[in-house]
Amino acid sequence: MSTNTNTIAIINGPNINFLGIREPDIYGPDSYDNLCEYIREYTETVPLRFFQSNHEGGLIDYIQQCYHDKVAGIVINPGALTHYSYALRDAIASVGIPCIEVHLSNIHSREEFRHKSVTAAVCCGQICGLGMYGYLLAIYALENLIGERSFDNAVQE
């Protein structure tokens, strides 16, 4: 799929809007707004779109809209949908947009049910356990994958 833009969509699933409130010992003390500001601060030259929904259908609709809008890449934290949403998996696969799955915590060191990701197989890669920095790494990786090297701030910090 050719793209007319170098925009990267940052898509967050269920409960990500409750960062700082929900289990801060696992997900950190920062709020969702802090996460978005952190990403914006280090990716000033990258056009970004942010979207968060607690609803599977809303996430699927947004991913399909990314296709119509010719978004260049997607960073997605599907939250708990990671582990069972074949509908979300199919939406990611169907749009043909490079996608990187991100998790704030290390899902492989947590409860057994979190070890399996049904969405990772249709993504270019998965980053987990690095907190908010994982989002920056995902954006950097997408920049390399789509050939737009305008993002350098995070690797210089």
N, C-alpha and C positions, 0 to 999 in steps of 0.2 A: 504494500500500500504506500503510495507516495503521500508526503505530507506537505502542506502549505505553511506550516508553522513549526516552531521548535518548542511549543508549549508542552509542559509536563504536568499531568494531573496527579495530585496527591489525594488519594481516596482512602478514607478511614471508615471502618465498619463499626459494629455495635460496641457501645460502652467507651469508645475512644474519647467521646465528648466528656466523659467523667474522669479524665486523667487528673491526678492530684487529689481526687476524692476517693476513687476506687483503689483499694489496696496499694497505697503509695510505697509500701515496702517492696512491692514487686515492680510496679510501673513508674515509680518515681514521684516526686512532690510537685512537678510542674503540671500546669493546667493544659488543656487542649489549645487555648489561645497562646500560651507560652510556646508550645510546640510549633504552631504555625509561624509565630514571630521568629523563633530560632531558625527555622528553615528559610524564611524570607531574608533574614539578616545575612546568611552565608551564601545565598544564591541570588544576589541582587541582579545579576545579568541574565538569569534564566526566567522566562515567562512561566508563571505557575498558576494553576487553578486548584483550589482546595474544595473538597467535598467530604462531608461526613453524614452518615445515616445509620440509624439503628434498625433499618428495615432492608431485608434482602432485596426486595423488588426495587427499592430506591437506588441501591448500589448497581443493580443490573441495568436499570434505565440510564444511569449516569455513564456507565461504561459504554453502552451503546451510543449515547450522545457524543462521547469522545470520538467514536468512529466517524460519525457524521461531521463533527467539527475538525476532523483530521489532526487530532492531538498526536504529538510525536512519541510520547511515552507515558507510562503510568507507573506510579509507585503506589502500592496498595497494602494496607494493613487490614485484612478482612476480619480481624478480631476472632471471635469464636466460630464464625462461619468458615474459617480456614479448615476446620476439621470435619465438616460434613456437608458443605453446600456445593453440590454438584451443579446446581443452576448457576451459581457464581462462577464456578470453574468453566462451565460451558460459555458463559458470557465473555470471560477473558479470552478463551480460545477463539471465539468466533470473530472478534474484532481485528485480530492480527496486528495489534499494537504491542511493541516491546513493553513488557511489564516486569517489575521486580517486586516480590513480596517482602514486606518488612514486619518485624515484630520487635517491640521494645524489650521484652524479656526473652530469655533463651527457652524457647518452647520445648527443646529436647532435654532439658534438665528439670522439667516440671512434671505434672501428672501425666500418666501414660496416655490418656486420650489426646493430649496436646502434641504428642510426638508425630502424629500423622497429619500431613497437610494434603488435602485433595486439590488445592489450587496451585501448589508449587510446581507441579508437573507441566503446567501450561504457562509458566513464567520463565523468564530468562535466568532468574536466580532468586535466592532467598537470603535475606540478612536478618539475623536475630541475635538478641542478647546484648546489643550495643547501645540500647537506649535511643535517645533522639538522634544521636550521631548516625545511626543506621539509615535514617532518611536521607542524610547528606550523601552517604556512600552510595545509596541507591540512585540518587539523582546524578552523581558523578558517573556511575556505571552506565546509566541511560545516555548521558551526553556522549560517552565514548561509543556506545552501540549505534546511536543515530548520527554520529559524525559531527556533532556540534560541541566543540571544545571551549565554550564560553564560561564554563564554571571552574574556577580555580581556588576560590577563597578557602574552602574547607581543608584542602590538602596543605595549605600554607600555614594554618594555625598551629 
